[in-house]
Amino acid sequence: MKLPHPRGPLSRAVTELVSRPVGSRRPADAELTVLTQRVLGQAADLVTDDDVQLALYVMYELFYGGFDGVDDDWEWDPELLGVRSLVETALEKQLLARVAVPDDVPPDRAAVADALFALTAPGPGPSVARFVAKKASREQLHEFLIHRSVYQLKEADPHTWAIPRLTGQPKAALVEIQADEYGGGDPGRMHCELFARTMRGVGLDAEYGAYIEQIPAVTLAGVNVMSWFGLHRRWRGAIAGHLAAFEMTSSLPNRLYGDGFRRQGFGQDVTLYFDEHVEADAVHEQIAGRDLAGALAQQQPDLTHDILFGAATCLYLDDLVGRHLLSAWDAGVSSLRES
């Protein structure tokens, strides 16, 4: 994957830094922390700030597949980790102030699961899934897949970071879900590969990162939050809650997504990804809600708020992306950035 083009001073400083060998510092590098603090102080909304979200995405991707020509040792560079921490702290502050979290849920397996099912219950308002099923043009279906590609082409990886941080029932539940996500040992059935097949089936480039220049901040934010939760043991409750919400809001929308692609004449080579999730996630939502999130709250009661915060944050960011897509499509314009 190539390093993306910067979108402002912070992403420019980060991409320029990691483009060089580790240890080859320049005088301007010493001011990176000051620059980060200034950019964060000036950003009214970190979730929709292209510069901030791209910088964070680049720093997180060092822990996944990395970038072409970028030294692997940047992954654990102390200065870069310090910059990432500043961004994470600022993002955490904004999200805690904006995301509504149920505060009267006891640390009980059934109570937490019930709260999650209530939190993720479908609402009556407009949704991307219903739009895709009934109205989306082929061009809009392409845009939908491009937005999704930034996560779906590495599907499950951010949540997998939590496995060594859990024990007992929650750990077993997470492994059970992730084993399905990774195809049960069959690489051709891995969900990321099924999504790649969908992209190729509609004529899109299925290489991870191929469309990063077109992905707006609000979409990057959703993926970045998964990495933030997953890479920190402190947020193991939040990543469990995030996965629970993700699975609980997957089955019905994927049925509608499949219907939308069938409406436009696409066959099983394109719809298999969505059809697979209709059945799999109907099972996964029960495992994630009860055996993962619910059991974790009962096992470690102090994580109950984090579990619910992770779930509510997932829903909040998904809603923002959905509003962005529908607003653009209703106005007859593209939901993507100009690359």
C-alpha positions as CSV (number, residue, x, y, z in Angstrom):
1,M,0.0,0.0,0.0
2,K,1.3,3.4,-0.9
3,L,1.5,6.3,1.6
4,P,-1.5,8.5,1.0
5,H,-1.1,12.2,0.1
6,P,-1.3,14.5,3.1
7,R,-4.4,16.5,3.7
8,G,-3.0,19.2,6.0
9,P,0.0,20.0,8.2
10,L,-0.2,17.1,10.6
11,S,-0.7,14.3,8.0
12,R,2.1,16.0,6.0
13,A,4.5,15.9,9.0
14,V,3.6,12.3,9.8
15,T,3.9,11.0,6.2
16,E,7.2,12.9,5.7
17,L,8.6,11.5,8.9
18,V,7.8,7.9,8.2
19,S,9.1,8.2,4.6
20,R,12.6,8.4,6.0
21,P,14.6,5.7,7.7
22,V,14.1,5.5,11.4
23,G,16.8,7.6,13.2
24,S,17.2,10.1,10.4
25,R,15.8,13.1,12.2
26,R,15.5,16.7,11.0
27,P,15.3,19.8,13.1
28,A,11.6,20.2,12.2
29,D,10.8,16.8,13.6
30,A,11.4,18.2,17.1
31,E,8.4,20.4,16.7
32,L,6.0,17.6,15.7
33,T,4.5,17.5,19.2
34,V,3.9,21.2,19.2
35,L,2.4,21.0,15.7
36,T,0.1,18.2,16.8
37,Q,-1.1,20.2,19.8
38,R,-1.7,23.2,17.6
39,V,-3.7,21.3,15.0
40,L,-5.8,19.5,17.7
41,G,-6.5,22.8,19.3
42,Q,-7.7,24.4,16.1
43,A,-9.9,21.4,15.0
44,A,-13.5,22.0,15.9
45,D,-14.5,18.4,15.0
46,L,-11.8,15.8,15.0
47,V,-14.2,13.1,13.5
48,T,-14.6,15.1,10.3
49,D,-11.1,16.6,10.2
50,D,-9.4,15.1,7.1
51,D,-5.9,16.1,8.3
52,V,-6.3,14.6,11.8
53,Q,-8.0,11.4,10.7
54,L,-5.6,10.7,7.9
55,A,-2.6,11.2,10.2
56,L,-4.1,8.8,12.7
57,Y,-4.9,6.3,10.0
58,V,-1.3,6.3,8.8
59,M,0.0,5.8,12.3
60,Y,-2.4,2.9,12.9
61,E,-1.6,1.2,9.6
62,L,2.0,0.8,10.7
63,F,0.6,-1.9,13.0
64,Y,-1.2,-3.7,10.2
65,G,0.3,-4.2,6.7
66,G,2.4,-1.0,6.7
67,F,3.2,1.0,3.6
68,D,5.5,0.5,0.6
69,G,9.0,1.7,1.4
70,V,8.2,2.6,5.0
71,D,10.6,1.2,7.6
72,D,8.8,-1.3,9.9
73,D,10.6,0.1,12.9
74,W,8.4,3.2,12.7
75,E,5.7,1.1,14.3
76,W,7.2,1.5,17.8
77,D,8.9,4.8,17.4
78,P,8.5,6.7,20.8
79,E,7.9,10.1,19.2
80,L,5.3,8.8,16.8
81,L,3.6,6.9,19.6
82,G,3.5,10.2,21.6
83,V,1.9,12.0,18.8
84,R,-0.7,9.2,18.4
85,S,-1.4,9.4,22.1
86,L,-2.1,13.1,21.9
87,V,-4.6,12.6,19.0
88,E,-6.3,9.6,20.8
89,T,-6.7,11.6,24.0
90,A,-8.3,14.5,22.2
91,L,-10.6,12.2,20.2
92,E,-11.5,10.4,23.4
93,K,-12.5,13.7,25.0
94,Q,-14.8,14.6,22.1
95,L,-16.4,11.2,21.9
96,L,-17.1,11.0,25.6
97,A,-18.8,14.4,25.4
98,R,-20.9,13.4,22.4
99,V,-21.8,9.7,22.7
100,A,-24.8,8.9,24.8
101,V,-24.0,5.8,27.0
102,P,-26.6,4.0,29.2
103,D,-25.6,4.6,32.8
104,D,-28.0,2.4,34.7
105,V,-27.0,-1.1,33.5
106,P,-25.8,-3.5,36.2
107,P,-22.7,-5.6,35.4
108,D,-24.8,-8.7,34.7
109,R,-24.5,-10.8,31.6
110,A,-28.2,-10.7,30.8
111,A,-28.7,-7.0,31.6
112,V,-25.7,-5.9,29.5
113,A,-26.9,-8.1,26.6
114,D,-30.4,-6.7,26.9
115,A,-29.0,-3.2,26.9
116,L,-27.0,-3.8,23.8
117,F,-29.9,-5.3,21.9
118,A,-32.0,-2.3,22.9
119,L,-29.2,0.1,21.9
120,T,-28.9,-1.6,18.5
121,A,-32.6,-2.0,17.7
122,P,-33.3,-0.6,14.2
123,G,-35.0,2.8,14.0
124,P,-37.7,4.0,11.6
125,G,-35.7,6.8,10.0
126,P,-33.7,6.8,6.7
127,S,-31.0,4.3,6.4
128,V,-28.2,3.5,3.9
129,A,-29.4,-0.1,3.8
130,R,-32.9,0.8,2.7
131,F,-31.6,3.3,0.2
132,V,-29.2,0.7,-1.3
133,A,-32.0,-1.9,-1.5
134,K,-34.5,0.4,-3.2
135,K,-32.9,3.4,-4.9
136,A,-29.1,3.3,-5.3
137,S,-27.7,3.6,-8.8
138,R,-24.7,1.5,-9.9
139,E,-22.4,4.5,-9.3
140,Q,-23.7,4.8,-5.7
141,L,-23.3,1.1,-5.1
142,H,-19.6,1.6,-6.2
143,E,-19.3,4.4,-3.7
144,F,-20.8,2.3,-1.0
145,L,-18.2,-0.4,-1.6
146,I,-15.4,2.1,-1.7
147,H,-16.3,3.5,1.7
148,R,-16.6,0.0,3.1
149,S,-13.3,-1.2,1.6
150,V,-11.2,0.7,4.1
151,Y,-12.3,-1.7,6.8
152,Q,-13.8,-4.7,5.0
153,L,-10.6,-5.6,3.1
154,K,-9.0,-6.2,6.5
155,E,-12.3,-7.3,8.2
156,A,-12.0,-8.6,11.7
157,D,-8.3,-7.6,12.2
158,P,-8.9,-4.6,14.7
159,H,-11.1,-6.7,16.9
160,T,-8.6,-9.6,16.9
161,W,-6.2,-7.5,18.9
162,A,-8.5,-8.1,21.9
163,I,-8.0,-11.9,22.0
164,P,-4.9,-12.0,24.2
165,R,-6.4,-9.5,26.6
166,L,-9.4,-11.6,27.5
167,T,-9.8,-14.8,29.4
168,G,-12.4,-17.5,29.9
169,Q,-15.9,-17.2,28.2
170,P,-15.3,-13.8,26.6
171,K,-12.1,-15.0,25.0
172,A,-13.7,-18.2,23.7
173,A,-16.6,-16.2,22.3
174,L,-14.4,-13.8,20.5
175,V,-12.3,-16.6,19.0
176,E,-15.5,-18.3,17.8
177,I,-16.6,-15.2,16.0
178,Q,-13.2,-14.4,14.6
179,A,-12.8,-18.0,13.3
180,D,-15.8,-17.5,11.2
181,E,-14.6,-14.1,10.0
182,Y,-11.4,-15.7,8.8
183,G,-13.2,-18.4,6.9
184,G,-12.8,-21.3,9.4
185,G,-9.3,-22.0,7.9
186,D,-10.4,-21.7,4.3
187,P,-8.7,-18.5,2.8
188,G,-11.3,-18.4,0.1
189,R,-14.0,-18.0,2.7
190,M,-12.4,-15.3,4.7
191,H,-14.8,-12.4,4.8
192,C,-12.2,-9.9,3.6
193,E,-11.7,-12.1,0.5
194,L,-15.5,-12.4,-0.1
195,F,-15.6,-8.6,0.0
196,A,-12.7,-8.4,-2.4
197,R,-14.6,-10.7,-4.7
198,T,-17.6,-8.4,-4.5
199,M,-15.4,-5.4,-5.5
200,R,-13.9,-7.2,-8.4
201,G,-17.3,-8.4,-9.5
202,V,-18.5,-4.8,-10.0
203,G,-15.3,-3.7,-11.7
204,L,-13.5,-2.1,-8.7
205,D,-9.9,-2.5,-7.6
206,A,-9.8,-4.9,-4.6
207,E,-6.3,-4.0,-3.5
208,Y,-6.3,-2.8,0.1
209,G,-5.8,1.0,0.1
210,A,-6.5,1.5,-3.6
211,Y,-9.2,4.2,-2.8
212,I,-7.7,5.7,0.3
213,E,-7.4,9.1,-1.4
214,Q,-11.1,9.2,-1.9
215,I,-12.1,8.1,1.6
216,P,-13.4,11.1,3.7
217,A,-12.5,11.7,7.3
218,V,-15.8,10.6,8.7
219,T,-15.3,7.1,7.2
220,L,-11.7,7.0,8.3
221,A,-12.8,7.9,11.9
222,G,-14.9,4.7,12.1
223,V,-12.0,2.5,11.2
224,N,-9.5,4.5,13.4
225,V,-11.7,4.0,16.4
226,M,-11.6,0.3,16.0
227,S,-7.8,0.4,15.9
228,W,-7.7,2.7,18.9
229,F,-9.9,0.4,21.0
230,G,-8.2,-2.8,19.7
231,L,-4.6,-1.7,20.3
232,H,-5.0,-0.6,23.9
233,R,-5.5,-3.2,26.7
234,R,-7.2,-0.3,28.6
235,W,-10.0,-0.3,26.0
236,R,-10.6,-4.1,25.9
237,G,-14.1,-3.5,27.1
238,A,-14.8,-0.9,24.4
239,I,-13.6,-3.2,21.6
240,A,-15.8,-6.0,22.9
241,G,-18.8,-3.6,23.0
242,H,-17.9,-2.3,19.5
243,L,-17.9,-5.8,18.1
244,A,-21.2,-6.6,19.7
245,A,-22.8,-3.5,18.2
246,F,-21.2,-4.2,14.9
247,E,-22.6,-7.8,14.7
248,M,-26.0,-6.8,16.1
249,T,-26.5,-4.3,13.3
250,S,-25.3,-6.5,10.5
251,S,-27.7,-9.2,9.6
252,L,-30.7,-7.2,8.4
253,P,-28.7,-4.4,6.6
254,N,-26.7,-7.1,4.7
255,R,-29.9,-8.7,3.5
256,L,-30.9,-5.2,2.1
257,Y,-27.5,-4.6,0.6
258,G,-27.7,-7.9,-1.2
259,D,-31.2,-7.0,-2.5
260,G,-29.8,-3.7,-3.8
261,F,-27.1,-5.4,-5.8
262,R,-29.5,-8.0,-7.1
263,R,-31.8,-5.2,-8.2
264,Q,-29.0,-3.8,-10.3
265,G,-28.5,-7.2,-12.0
266,F,-25.5,-8.5,-10.1
267,G,-25.2,-12.2,-9.4
268,Q,-23.9,-14.4,-6.6
269,D,-20.3,-13.6,-7.2
270,V,-21.1,-10.0,-6.0
271,T,-23.9,-10.8,-3.4
272,L,-22.2,-13.7,-1.7
273,Y,-20.5,-11.4,0.8
274,F,-23.8,-9.9,1.9
275,D,-25.7,-13.2,1.9
276,E,-23.0,-14.8,4.0
277,H,-23.4,-12.1,6.7
278,V,-27.2,-12.5,6.9
279,E,-26.9,-16.0,8.4
280,A,-23.5,-15.7,10.1
281,D,-24.2,-12.4,11.9
282,A,-27.6,-13.6,13.1
283,V,-25.6,-16.1,15.1
284,H,-22.7,-13.8,15.9
285,E,-24.9,-11.2,17.4
286,Q,-26.1,-13.6,20.1
287,I,-22.5,-14.8,20.8
288,A,-21.2,-11.2,20.9
289,G,-24.0,-9.8,23.0
290,R,-24.2,-12.5,25.6
291,D,-21.0,-14.6,25.6
292,L,-18.6,-11.8,24.8
293,A,-19.8,-8.5,26.0
294,G,-22.3,-9.7,28.6
295,A,-19.9,-12.3,30.1
296,L,-17.1,-9.8,30.1
297,A,-19.2,-7.3,32.2
298,Q,-20.0,-10.1,34.6
299,Q,-16.4,-11.2,34.8
300,Q,-15.0,-7.7,35.1
301,P,-17.7,-5.3,36.3
302,D,-15.5,-2.3,36.1
303,L,-15.6,-2.7,32.3
304,T,-19.3,-2.3,32.0
305,H,-19.3,1.4,31.1
306,D,-16.5,0.8,28.5
307,I,-18.4,-2.0,26.9
308,L,-21.5,0.2,26.4
309,F,-19.3,3.2,25.4
310,G,-17.7,1.0,22.7
311,A,-21.1,-0.1,21.4
312,A,-22.5,3.4,21.5
313,T,-19.5,4.8,19.7
314,C,-19.8,2.3,16.9
315,L,-23.4,3.3,16.4
316,Y,-22.6,7.0,16.6
317,L,-19.9,6.8,14.0
318,D,-21.9,4.5,11.7
319,D,-24.8,7.0,11.9
320,L,-22.5,9.9,10.9
321,V,-21.2,7.9,7.9
322,G,-24.8,7.1,6.9
323,R,-25.9,10.7,7.1
324,H,-22.9,11.7,5.0
325,L,-23.8,9.2,2.3
326,L,-27.5,9.9,2.2
327,S,-27.0,13.7,2.3
328,A,-24.6,13.5,-0.7
329,W,-26.8,11.1,-2.7
330,D,-30.0,13.0,-2.0
331,A,-28.2,16.1,-3.3
332,G,-27.1,14.2,-6.4
333,V,-23.4,14.5,-5.7
334,S,-20.6,12.0,-4.8
335,S,-20.0,11.0,-1.2
336,L,-16.3,10.5,-1.9
337,R,-13.4,13.0,-1.8
338,E,-11.9,14.1,-5.1
339,S,-8.6,12.3,-5.4
